[in-house]
Amino acid sequence: MLFLVPLLSVQFAQAQDCSRPGLCIENDLRRAFQAGRRGRFRPPAPWLTDDGQDSGQEQDSNASQEQDSNASQDGTNQDCTDTHEAFGIDISHWSVDPNTLTVEQEHVDAWIEAGVQHAIVGTQREDRTQQQLGILNENGISTDAYVWLHWNTASHGTMEEQIQQALDIVDGYDVGRLWLDVEETPDGQTASDLEGLVQDAIDAFNEEVRERGLDMDVGIYSGYGFWTSYMGNTEAFSDLPLWYAHYDNDPSFDDWEDLNFGGWEEPWGKQYQGTSNLNDASPVVDLNTFNLPDCD
């Protein structure tokens, strides 16, 4: 059954480290994957040929999640709509060599060998975020960043302050989009409250991008269980790109027909497996399929 996520989403209110995408969403499935993902692992990548080269396979332009700037909240900066499915990873401050506490060249080489084309980097720790973005950019891997949204603004700052901090951290690096990580268990907030907070984050992002003159977009990361349980399945943000978590170990978007939520017609990305040591590289990563634009 594909409807594992809503059953698990109501269980992740227990105390746990939720500092990277997916650590709360489907946590029981994550632990199951952790038990079997410590050895060498090469993800299924149907868009790659046998020699590891990009096959150049394209989807119909109607499948693109890049919206016209007049129709979206964020003023998407892409001038084209054609996309291709690409293998990618997301990493956090935990995704480092245990000895150096950095991502090393050998790790990036292993990721490139495995077919990684795109990476999304967490903004939890400035030093690690910047080191990770720097070495990924130097090796030609395109990058986005994500910011974990904390609902308790008294403890973690307003949405505006959280967005400002994330943008300060990635300033000067080649980051195409900032993903709003929407998965923290509410602390008494209603679905309407959460919708308002997410909107505050989007408004803050748009204002900061204008003031700083940045060429950057915004998107939503979440999962079926969280969005339908805590966000009331709101469709308020369906004009933004969606990156969703569903740990079915399947890189395809075939599950979307059953999972579709929040008014999104099609997703931009899928996080299909978590906590993996990809190609023997020691930093743990999550595995994803992304719809990347065919133009620069």
N, C-alpha and C positions, 0 to 999 in steps of 0.2 A: 504494500500500500504506500502511496505517496504522501499520505497525510500523517506522517510521523511528527512533523514539526509542531503543530498545535498541541499535541499531547505532551511534548517535552517542554514547551515554552512556559507552561504554568509551573514547572518544577524548578526553574533556575533562579528563583528568588533566594535560594540558600546562599550563604556567604561564599564567594568565590572571586577569583581574579578575573575581572571583566574589562581588562585594559586593552584588548585587541579584538577586531571583528570576529564574531563567532564563538568567543569563549563562553558567552552566556547562551546564545542561540544554539539549540540542539546539543547541550553540554554532555548528555549521556552518550550520544553518538560520537562525540569527539573523543571521549575516554576509550570507547571501543576501538576507534581508529588508532589511537595512540599505542595501544597494545601491540598492533601489528605493523607499525610504520617506522621501525627503527633501523631496518636494513636498507639496502640499495633499492631505490624505487624510481621507476620511470613511468610517468603518467601516460594514460592513453591520449594521444594527440592526433585525431583523425585528419587534421588539416595539414599534417606534415608528411612528406614523402619518406620512403625508406631510408634515404641518405640524410634525413634530418633537415632538409631544406623546405622552406615555405612553399606550398603548392600553388599559392596565389589564388586559392579558391575564394570566391566572393559570394556574398548573399545578395538578394534583391535589395535595391536601395530603399524599398519601403520598410525593410527590417531595421534600418538605422534608428538609433536613439538620439541622434543629434537633431534638435528641434530648430525651426526657424526662429531667429532672434526676436521677431515680433510676437511670437506665440508662447515663448517660454519666460519663466521668471528670471532667468540668469543671463539672458543675452548670449546664447551659445556662440563660441567664436569660430567653429568649423565652417568652412565655406563649401564643403561637399557632403554628400549623404551616403555614398557607397562605403560599405564596411566589409571587413573580413574577420572571421573568428580566429582568435589567437590565444595561445597558451600563455598564462601569466601567473604571478604569485602576489601575495600580499605579506608584508612583514611588519614587525613591531620592534619595540626595544628589547624584546626577548630573542629576537632573531640575530644573534651575534655568536661569534666564536667564544666558547667558555673561557678561554685563556686570555685572549686579547680584548674581548668585549667589543669587537668590531666585525664588520663584514670584510673578509679578505678577498684578494684577487682570485685566489683559487676557488672560492665559493661562487663568485660571479661567473668564472669560467665553467664551473659545473652546471650552473643554471642555464647559461647560454647553450651548452652542449645538450641539455635536456629540452631545448626549444623555447625557453622563456623569451618573450618579446616585450612584455610590459610588467611593471611592478607598482604596487600601491604601498606607500610607506606610512606608518603611524607617526603621529606627532607627540607621543607621550614624553620623550626625553630629547631635548634640543640637541645635545651632543651626538647621540646615536642617530637621530633622524638625519642630521646634516651629513654625517659620515656615510650613511647608507645612500642617501640621495646623490652625494658626490661621486661615489664609486660606480653607482649604476649609470649615472649620466655620462661619466667618462667612458663607459663601455658600450654606449649606444642603446641602452635599454630605456625606453620611454617610461616616464614616471608620473603618478598622481600621488596625492597624500590623503590621509583621512584623519578626522578629529572625532574623538569619542565625546558625545554630548552628555554632559552631566545635568540632570534635572534639578539638583539641589544647588540653586544659584547662590544661596547664602554661603555655602562652603567652597564652591568652585568658580564663582564669578558669574556674571550675567552671560547670556548667549553672545552678546556683542564682545565681551571680554574674552570668552573662550575662542571665538573666531579670530579675534585680533592676535591672540597668542599663537594660534596655529599658523596664521599667515606670517607672523614675525619669524617663526622657526624655519619656514620654507623659503623665506625671502632670498632671492638670488639664485635659486635652483630651478631647473627646468621641470616645473610641475604644471600639468595641463588642467587638472581638476582637483578640487577639494571635496572629498566625500564626507557627508555628515553621517556619522555612525549612530544609528538610531536603534539601540537595543538595551539600554540600561533599564533595569527593573524600576518601575515608578515607585516613588515614596509618597503615596497618597494622592498623586496627581490623577486626574480624570483624562479620558481620551481627548476631550476638548482642551484641557490644560496642555497636554503634550503637543497637540497640533499647534497651539499658539506658540509654544517654545521653539518648535522646529521652524515655524514661520519667522520667529524673531531671529533665529540663526541665519536663515536665508536672507532676510532683509539686511542683517549686519554684514553678511558676506558681500552682497551687492553694493552696499555703501562703501565698504573697504576697498573693493576692487575698483570702483570709480575713483575714489580719493587717491589710491596708490597707482592708478594707471596700469593695472595688471591685466594681462591677457589670460584669464583663468575662468573656468566654469565651476559649477557646483552640482552635486548629485546626492542621491540618498542610498545608504546601505542599510538593509534590514532583512527580515525573514518573514515568511508567511505567519508563523505562530505569533511572533511579537506584534506584527502589524494588525492582524485580525483580533488579537486578544486585548492589546493595550492601546492601539491607535484607532480602534473602532472601524478599521478598514477604510479610513478616510481616503478620498480620491483627490484631496486638495493639492497634492504634489505630483500628480501623474504627468505633468508636463516636463518634469525633470528626469534625467537618466536614473535608472534603478540598477543597483548592484545587489543581488540577493544571495542569501545563504541557504543552501539545501544540500546536506551531506549525503548524497546518494552514490558517490563515487562514479558519477557519469558526467563527463564534460559537456554533453550536449544539452540543449535547451528543451528537450522533449518533455520534461516535467512541467514546463510552464503552462501548458494547456490545462492541466489539472490544478496547478497552484495559483494561477494568476490572481493577484490581489491589488488593492489600492488604486484601481483604475488604470494601471499601466497596461498598454497593449502588448508590448514586448520589452524584455529587459536588456540592459546594456552589458551586464556581466553576471556571472554565476560563480559563487564560491562553492565548489562541490566536494572538497575534502580539506580537512584541517590538520595542522601539526604534523608535517611531513619533513623528513630529511631527504631532500630532493637530490638524487644523483650522488649520494654519500656526503654531501656538504653538511657540515654540522649545524648551521643555523636552521631552526625550524621555520617552515613557511606553510602558508595555506595555498591550495591549488585552485586555479580559476580558469574560466573561459571568458574572454573579453571580446566585444565587438569593436575593433579598432578601425579608425577611418583610413581610407585608402589614399587620402591626400595629407600633405604636411600641414 
